[in-house]
Amino acid sequence: MENQPAGFVQLLMKTILPKVQVIAMGISFFGFVLLFLNNEGAETLLMAGLSALAACYFLMGFTPPQTSSDSKPSSYLFLVCKVIYIALATSVIGILFASLKLEGADIMLLNGCAVLTIGMLISAVMVLINHDNLSVLKKPLLNGIALLMIGVYFINKLSLISF
């Protein structure tokens, strides 16, 4: 009984999504380089890479976070993780729209970054109240900080908010 295969959710969360996320980030980076060099295939690579990354973040929002048996995280922690990951997906689509100069980029970026900021502030308070929450929130917070900085750059680039 101990050697039973892992369920699909565990396989998706621990194996498939992290690998697809790294591959999508690589494709997106290569697409941004080609976009900077005004190459023809940049839009296709950006569309594929950032769409796959947004799908990964969206699906990560619905996978149950891993907790250790001795920690007691807050009951609202799972909702906060879900909000952060869905805001990450929205921000990535906003970055895609802004990069390709599509209509609706400003709304997607502002909504995604605003909800991401609120989710990260709530999660910071949750970590200060209960340090067991940090083990679950570490990955969403690291992804959120990095993507929030990129999102703020694109918001500034679209002249929605100037610094």
MARTILUM-495913 format. One record per residue (C-alpha): residue number from 1; residue in three letters; x, y, z. Coordinates in nm, 3 decimals, always signed. Each point is the difference from the previous one (the first is absolute). Last residue first. Layout:
REM MARTILUM-495913
+-----+-----+---------+---------+---------+
|   n | res |      xx |      yy |      zz |
+-----+-----+---------+---------+---------+
| NUM | ALA |       X |       Y |       Z |
...
+-----+-----+---------+---------+---------+
//
This chain:
REM MARTILUM-495913
+-----+-----+---------+---------+---------+
|   n | res |      xx |      yy |      zz |
+-----+-----+---------+---------+---------+
| 163 | PHE |  +0.687 |  +5.780 |  -1.152 |
| 162 | SER |  -0.285 |  +0.002 |  -0.247 |
| 161 | ILE |  -0.317 |  -0.203 |  +0.035 |
| 160 | LEU |  -0.193 |  -0.107 |  -0.310 |
| 159 | SER |  +0.284 |  +0.115 |  -0.224 |
| 158 | LEU |  +0.004 |  -0.337 |  -0.183 |
| 157 | LYS |  +0.369 |  -0.035 |  +0.093 |
| 156 | ASN |  -0.081 |  +0.077 |  +0.365 |
| 155 | ILE |  -0.257 |  -0.278 |  +0.006 |
| 154 | PHE |  +0.253 |  -0.223 |  -0.178 |
| 153 | TYR |  +0.263 |  +0.069 |  +0.267 |
| 152 | VAL |  -0.259 |  -0.051 |  +0.275 |
| 151 | GLY |  -0.080 |  -0.341 |  -0.150 |
| 150 | ILE |  +0.366 |  -0.101 |  -0.004 |
| 149 | MET |  +0.035 |  +0.096 |  +0.367 |
| 148 | LEU |  -0.324 |  -0.181 |  +0.083 |
| 147 | LEU |  +0.123 |  -0.309 |  -0.183 |
| 146 | ALA |  +0.309 |  -0.033 |  +0.216 |
| 145 | ILE |  -0.181 |  +0.072 |  +0.326 |
| 144 | GLY |  -0.286 |  -0.235 |  -0.086 |
| 143 | ASN |  +0.219 |  -0.295 |  -0.098 |
| 142 | LEU |  +0.190 |  +0.032 |  +0.327 |
| 141 | LEU |  -0.322 |  +0.043 |  +0.198 |
| 140 | PRO |  -0.175 |  -0.295 |  -0.166 |
| 139 | LYS |  +0.304 |  -0.223 |  +0.070 |
| 138 | LYS |  +0.044 |  +0.097 |  +0.367 |
| 137 | LEU |  -0.369 |  +0.000 |  +0.093 |
| 136 | VAL |  -0.026 |  -0.361 |  +0.120 |
| 135 | SER |  +0.312 |  -0.003 |  +0.216 |
| 134 | LEU |  -0.068 |  +0.358 |  +0.105 |
| 133 | ASN |  -0.338 |  -0.085 |  +0.153 |
| 132 | ASP |  +0.167 |  -0.178 |  +0.293 |
| 131 | HIS |  +0.129 |  +0.341 |  +0.110 |
| 130 | ASN |  -0.347 |  +0.101 |  +0.124 |
| 129 | ILE |  -0.088 |  +0.367 |  +0.051 |
| 128 | LEU |  +0.290 |  +0.141 |  -0.200 |
| 127 | VAL |  -0.058 |  -0.255 |  -0.276 |
| 126 | MET |  -0.370 |  +0.091 |  -0.019 |
| 125 | VAL |  +0.088 |  +0.370 |  -0.018 |
| 124 | ALA |  +0.235 |  -0.071 |  -0.290 |
| 123 | SER |  -0.274 |  -0.210 |  -0.164 |
| 122 | ILE |  -0.243 |  +0.290 |  +0.020 |
| 121 | LEU |  +0.257 |  +0.234 |  -0.154 |
| 120 | MET |  +0.074 |  -0.252 |  -0.274 |
| 119 | GLY |  -0.366 |  -0.042 |  -0.082 |
| 118 | ILE |  -0.055 |  +0.377 |  -0.015 |
| 117 | THR |  +0.300 |  +0.045 |  -0.228 |
| 116 | LEU |  -0.110 |  -0.286 |  -0.225 |
| 115 | VAL |  -0.352 |  +0.141 |  -0.018 |
| 114 | ALA |  +0.140 |  +0.336 |  -0.111 |
| 113 | CYS |  +0.252 |  -0.156 |  -0.239 |
| 112 | GLY |  -0.259 |  -0.217 |  -0.174 |
| 111 | ASN |  -0.265 |  +0.271 |  -0.024 |
| 110 | LEU |  +0.241 |  +0.266 |  -0.124 |
| 109 | LEU |  +0.170 |  -0.232 |  -0.246 |
| 108 | MET |  -0.322 |  -0.143 |  -0.144 |
| 107 | ILE |  -0.163 |  +0.343 |  -0.030 |
| 106 | ASP |  +0.304 |  +0.157 |  -0.167 |
| 105 | ALA |  +0.049 |  -0.290 |  -0.241 |
| 104 | GLY |  -0.359 |  +0.018 |  -0.124 |
| 103 | GLU |  +0.077 |  +0.050 |  -0.368 |
| 102 | LEU |  +0.312 |  -0.171 |  -0.127 |
| 101 | LYS |  +0.344 |  +0.161 |  -0.022 |
| 100 | LEU |  +0.178 |  -0.337 |  -0.025 |
|  99 | SER |  +0.209 |  +0.067 |  +0.310 |
|  98 | ALA |  -0.290 |  +0.165 |  +0.182 |
|  97 | PHE |  -0.234 |  -0.293 |  -0.073 |
|  96 | LEU |  +0.260 |  -0.249 |  +0.117 |
|  95 | ILE |  +0.068 |  +0.203 |  +0.313 |
|  94 | GLY |  -0.373 |  +0.008 |  +0.069 |
|  93 | ILE |  -0.017 |  -0.378 |  -0.051 |
|  92 | VAL |  +0.282 |  -0.036 |  +0.253 |
|  91 | SER |  -0.181 |  +0.232 |  +0.243 |
|  90 | THR |  -0.321 |  -0.205 |  -0.022 |
|  89 | ALA |  +0.189 |  -0.324 |  +0.066 |
|  88 | LEU |  +0.179 |  +0.154 |  +0.298 |
|  87 | ALA |  -0.333 |  +0.129 |  +0.133 |
|  86 | ILE |  -0.133 |  -0.357 |  -0.025 |
|  85 | TYR |  +0.306 |  -0.124 |  +0.192 |
|  84 | ILE |  -0.031 |  +0.265 |  +0.271 |
|  83 | VAL |  -0.374 |  -0.053 |  +0.049 |
|  82 | LYS |  +0.042 |  -0.379 |  +0.027 |
|  81 | CYS |  +0.281 |  +0.036 |  +0.251 |
|  80 | VAL |  -0.214 |  +0.239 |  +0.207 |
|  79 | LEU |  -0.290 |  -0.246 |  -0.005 |
|  78 | PHE |  +0.227 |  -0.283 |  +0.115 |
|  77 | LEU |  +0.135 |  +0.210 |  +0.285 |
|  76 | TYR |  -0.343 |  +0.082 |  +0.138 |
|  75 | SER |  +0.013 |  -0.303 |  +0.234 |
|  74 | SER |  +0.327 |  +0.118 |  +0.149 |
|  73 | PRO |  +0.295 |  -0.236 |  -0.001 |
|  72 | LYS |  +0.057 |  -0.254 |  +0.279 |
|  71 | SER |  +0.338 |  -0.162 |  -0.055 |
|  70 | ASP |  +0.096 |  -0.347 |  +0.130 |
|  69 | SER |  -0.137 |  -0.202 |  -0.292 |
|  68 | SER |  +0.166 |  +0.211 |  -0.266 |
|  67 | THR |  -0.213 |  +0.197 |  -0.239 |
|  66 | GLN |  -0.020 |  -0.027 |  -0.377 |
|  65 | PRO |  -0.235 |  +0.244 |  -0.169 |
|  64 | PRO |  -0.309 |  -0.151 |  -0.168 |
|  63 | THR |  +0.004 |  +0.046 |  -0.377 |
|  62 | PHE |  -0.255 |  +0.250 |  -0.126 |
|  61 | GLY |  +0.220 |  +0.310 |  -0.008 |
|  60 | MET |  +0.277 |  -0.202 |  -0.161 |
|  59 | LEU |  -0.237 |  -0.051 |  -0.295 |
|  58 | PHE |  -0.024 |  +0.376 |  -0.058 |
|  57 | TYR |  +0.375 |  +0.044 |  +0.038 |
|  56 | CYS |  +0.068 |  -0.275 |  -0.252 |
|  55 | ALA |  -0.257 |  +0.140 |  -0.244 |
|  54 | ALA |  +0.163 |  +0.343 |  +0.025 |
|  53 | LEU |  +0.339 |  -0.156 |  -0.073 |
|  52 | ALA |  -0.139 |  -0.188 |  -0.300 |
|  51 | SER |  -0.153 |  +0.322 |  -0.133 |
|  50 | LEU |  +0.328 |  +0.185 |  +0.063 |
|  49 | GLY |  +0.205 |  -0.254 |  -0.193 |
|  48 | ALA |  -0.233 |  -0.060 |  -0.294 |
|  47 | MET |  -0.094 |  +0.364 |  -0.062 |
|  46 | LEU |  +0.355 |  +0.118 |  +0.057 |
|  45 | LEU |  +0.136 |  -0.261 |  -0.241 |
|  44 | THR |  -0.256 |  +0.093 |  -0.265 |
|  43 | GLU |  +0.062 |  +0.372 |  +0.040 |
|  42 | ALA |  +0.377 |  -0.042 |  -0.021 |
|  41 | GLY |  +0.002 |  -0.199 |  -0.323 |
|  40 | GLU |  +0.063 |  +0.298 |  -0.227 |
|  39 | ASN |  +0.305 |  +0.150 |  +0.171 |
|  38 | ASN |  +0.003 |  +0.360 |  +0.121 |
|  37 | LEU |  +0.314 |  -0.054 |  +0.215 |
|  36 | PHE |  -0.192 |  +0.092 |  +0.317 |
|  35 | LEU |  -0.279 |  -0.234 |  -0.108 |
|  34 | LEU |  +0.258 |  -0.277 |  -0.052 |
|  33 | VAL |  +0.133 |  +0.053 |  +0.352 |
|  32 | PHE |  -0.356 |  +0.010 |  +0.136 |
|  31 | GLY |  -0.080 |  -0.328 |  -0.178 |
|  30 | PHE |  +0.313 |  -0.166 |  +0.144 |
|  29 | PHE |  -0.109 |  +0.108 |  +0.348 |
|  28 | SER |  -0.353 |  -0.126 |  -0.065 |
|  27 | ILE |  +0.127 |  -0.338 |  -0.124 |
|  26 | GLY |  +0.221 |  -0.032 |  +0.306 |
|  25 | MET |  -0.281 |  +0.099 |  +0.236 |
|  24 | ALA |  -0.232 |  -0.252 |  -0.170 |
|  23 | ILE |  +0.259 |  -0.278 |  +0.044 |
|  22 | VAL |  +0.043 |  +0.087 |  +0.369 |
|  21 | GLN |  -0.378 |  +0.006 |  +0.056 |
|  20 | VAL |  -0.051 |  -0.326 |  -0.194 |
|  19 | LYS |  +0.253 |  -0.167 |  +0.228 |
|  18 | PRO |  -0.158 |  +0.142 |  +0.317 |
|  17 | LEU |  -0.350 |  -0.096 |  -0.123 |
|  16 | ILE |  +0.079 |  -0.363 |  -0.089 |
|  15 | THR |  +0.192 |  -0.132 |  +0.298 |
|  14 | LYS |  -0.115 |  +0.112 |  +0.344 |
|  13 | MET |  -0.341 |  +0.151 |  -0.071 |
|  12 | LEU |  -0.114 |  -0.219 |  -0.288 |
|  11 | LEU |  +0.133 |  -0.321 |  +0.150 |
|  10 | GLN |  -0.154 |  +0.089 |  +0.335 |
|   9 | VAL |  -0.334 |  +0.075 |  -0.164 |
|   8 | PHE |  +0.019 |  -0.315 |  -0.212 |
|   7 | GLY |  +0.037 |  -0.222 |  +0.302 |
|   6 | ALA |  +0.332 |  -0.153 |  +0.090 |
|   5 | PRO |  +0.056 |  -0.365 |  -0.085 |
|   4 | GLN |  -0.045 |  -0.247 |  +0.284 |
|   3 | ASN |  +0.325 |  -0.129 |  +0.149 |
|   2 | GLU |  -0.115 |  +0.015 |  +0.363 |
|   1 | MET |  -0.290 |  -0.238 |  -0.060 |
+-----+-----+---------+---------+---------+
//
